Amino acid sequence: MHRTSRSRKGRLGRDERRNWLNTTRVLIIGLIALSVLVGGCTHIYRPTEYVIGEDSIAGFPIGAPVRIIGEPSPTDDQVVSHVPGQTCVTNYNDVTTTLVAQLTKEMTKRGQPVSDSASKTIRLTVLKLGVVETQITNRGSMLLSLQLGAAQHLAFLIYNTSPRFLPGFIDMDRALNGTIARAVIRILSDPKVRAFLGDMPKSNPG
């Protein structure tokens, strides 16, 4: 009788230790998984052109050639979005380059000459870029500074909301590309920018 009781207690003790070890193992694995999730993966956003519709920008008066200058931004990667398990970073210089290229393209399509040797200048600086992820959308935002000629300064805050169909970064990238495109539309639709383009003096003859 006593031996059976001691044997049963011994088995219970071994079972309790086994359960404790199993529970501890699960907790350790869970903590490791959580650390991986929190640390997450880093995605580098590389901007690409988001096609702008022909009717998105009204025609404007054509002036003398203009030079578009993208001011340098910090070269280190900047975080544009961070949620548990996902961090999206980009280089603002890449964003600026894409913005300048798309702005140049849209101006050229509408007859406005763009030249690196022009005396009239538009300087632009990307100050901030971000994207916020919700259940059904990604909302991109950009803070942009413009300088028209030598003195006139403008600031734009641009938003772009894009549907979210897939998890991860595909839809996020599309929202950011769309934000750059909306920045181009906003710039070329602004009355002060349009007046600056139209009021440019013609180049002196030869």
C-alpha positions in Angstrom: 0.0 0.0 0.0 2.7 2.5 1.0 4.9 1.5 -1.9 2.0 2.1 -4.3 1.3 5.5 -2.9 5.0 6.5 -3.1 5.2 5.1 -6.7 2.1 7.2 -7.6 3.6 10.3 -6.1 6.8 9.7 -8.0 4.9 9.4 -11.3 3.0 12.6 -10.4 6.2 14.4 -9.7 7.7 13.2 -13.0 4.5 14.2 -14.9 4.5 17.7 -13.2 8.2 18.2 -14.2 7.5 17.1 -17.7 4.5 19.4 -18.0 6.6 22.2 -16.6 9.4 21.6 -19.1 6.8 21.5 -22.0 5.2 24.7 -20.8 8.6 26.4 -20.5 9.6 25.2 -24.0 6.4 26.6 -25.5 7.0 29.9 -23.7 10.6 30.1 -25.0 9.5 29.3 -28.5 6.7 31.9 -28.2 9.2 34.6 -27.0 11.6 33.8 -29.9 8.7 34.1 -32.4 7.6 37.3 -30.8 11.0 38.8 -31.0 11.2 37.9 -34.7 7.8 39.4 -35.3 8.6 42.6 -33.5 12.0 42.8 -35.2 10.2 41.9 -38.4 11.3 42.4 -41.9 12.5 45.6 -43.6 11.2 46.5 -47.0 13.0 49.1 -49.1 10.5 51.2 -51.1 11.9 52.0 -54.6 9.7 54.5 -56.2 8.4 53.9 -59.7 6.2 55.9 -62.0 2.4 55.9 -61.4 0.9 56.9 -64.7 -1.0 60.2 -64.7 -4.1 60.5 -66.8 -4.1 63.1 -69.6 -7.1 64.9 -68.1 -5.7 65.1 -64.6 -3.8 68.3 -65.4 -5.3 71.2 -67.2 -3.3 72.9 -70.0 -1.3 75.9 -68.9 0.4 78.9 -70.6 3.8 78.0 -72.1 6.8 80.1 -71.1 10.5 80.1 -71.5 12.4 76.9 -70.6 12.6 76.0 -66.9 15.1 74.0 -65.0 13.7 71.6 -62.3 16.2 71.0 -59.5 15.7 68.3 -56.9 17.4 69.4 -53.7 19.5 66.7 -51.9 17.9 64.9 -49.0 19.5 62.8 -46.3 21.1 59.8 -47.9 20.4 57.4 -45.1 17.2 55.3 -45.4 14.2 57.0 -43.9 11.4 55.0 -42.3 8.1 55.7 -44.1 6.0 53.1 -42.3 6.4 50.9 -39.2 3.8 48.4 -38.0 4.5 45.2 -35.9 6.6 42.9 -38.1 6.9 45.3 -41.0 9.2 48.3 -41.5 9.2 50.2 -44.8 12.2 52.5 -45.5 13.2 54.5 -48.5 15.9 57.0 -49.6 14.5 60.5 -50.1 16.9 61.1 -52.9 15.3 58.3 -54.9 11.9 59.8 -54.2 13.1 63.2 -55.3 14.6 61.8 -58.5 11.4 60.1 -59.4 9.4 63.2 -58.6 11.6 65.4 -60.8 11.5 62.9 -63.7 7.7 62.6 -63.6 7.3 66.4 -63.3 9.6 66.9 -66.2 7.7 64.3 -68.3 4.3 65.9 -67.6 5.5 69.4 -68.4 7.1 68.3 -71.6 4.0 66.4 -72.7 2.1 69.7 -72.4 4.6 71.7 -74.4 6.5 73.3 -71.5 10.3 73.3 -72.3 12.5 71.9 -69.6 16.3 72.4 -69.8 19.2 71.9 -67.4 20.7 75.2 -68.7 17.5 77.3 -68.2 17.9 80.5 -66.0 14.4 80.0 -64.6 14.3 77.4 -61.9 11.9 75.3 -59.8 13.6 73.8 -56.8 11.8 71.1 -54.9 12.6 69.3 -51.6 10.9 66.2 -50.2 10.7 66.9 -46.5 8.6 64.0 -45.4 7.1 60.8 -46.8 4.9 58.3 -45.1 2.1 55.8 -45.4 -0.5 54.6 -42.9 -2.0 51.2 -43.2 -5.6 50.5 -42.3 -7.9 47.6 -42.7 -9.0 48.5 -46.2 -6.7 51.3 -47.4 -3.1 52.6 -47.4 -2.9 56.4 -47.1 0.3 58.0 -48.4 1.4 61.4 -47.5 4.2 63.8 -48.6 5.4 67.2 -47.3 7.0 69.0 -50.1 8.8 72.4 -50.4 9.0 74.4 -53.7 11.0 77.4 -54.6 10.0 79.3 -57.7 12.8 81.4 -59.0 15.0 83.1 -56.4 12.4 84.1 -53.8 8.9 82.6 -54.0 8.5 79.6 -51.6 5.6 77.2 -51.5 4.8 74.2 -49.3 2.5 71.3 -50.2 1.0 68.6 -48.1 -0.2 65.8 -50.4 -2.3 62.8 -49.5 -3.2 59.7 -51.6 -5.6 57.0 -50.4 -5.3 53.7 -52.2 -7.3 50.4 -51.7 -5.6 47.7 -49.8 -6.1 44.3 -51.4 -3.1 42.3 -50.4 -1.1 42.0 -47.1 2.5 43.2 -47.2 4.1 45.9 -49.2 2.7 45.7 -52.7 -0.3 47.9 -52.0 1.9 50.1 -49.8 4.3 50.7 -52.7 1.4 51.5 -55.0 0.0 54.1 -52.4 3.4 55.8 -52.3 3.8 55.8 -56.0 0.4 57.4 -56.2 1.4 60.0 -53.7 4.3 61.1 -55.9 1.9 61.3 -58.9 -0.5 63.4 -56.9 2.4 65.7 -55.9 3.0 66.3 -59.7 -0.7 67.0 -60.3 -0.8 69.4 -57.3 2.3 71.3 -58.4 1.1 71.7 -62.0 -2.4 72.7 -60.8 -1.3 75.3 -58.4 -2.1 78.9 -59.6 1.2 80.3 -58.4 3.2 77.7 -60.2 1.1 78.1 -63.4 1.5 81.9 -63.2 5.2 81.4 -62.8 5.5 79.2 -65.8 3.3 81.5 -68.0 5.0 84.7 -66.9 8.5 83.6 -67.8 10.2 86.1 -70.2 11.1 84.7 -73.5 14.8 84.2 -74.2 16.6 87.1 -75.8 17.4 86.5 -79.4 20.9 85.4 -80.3 
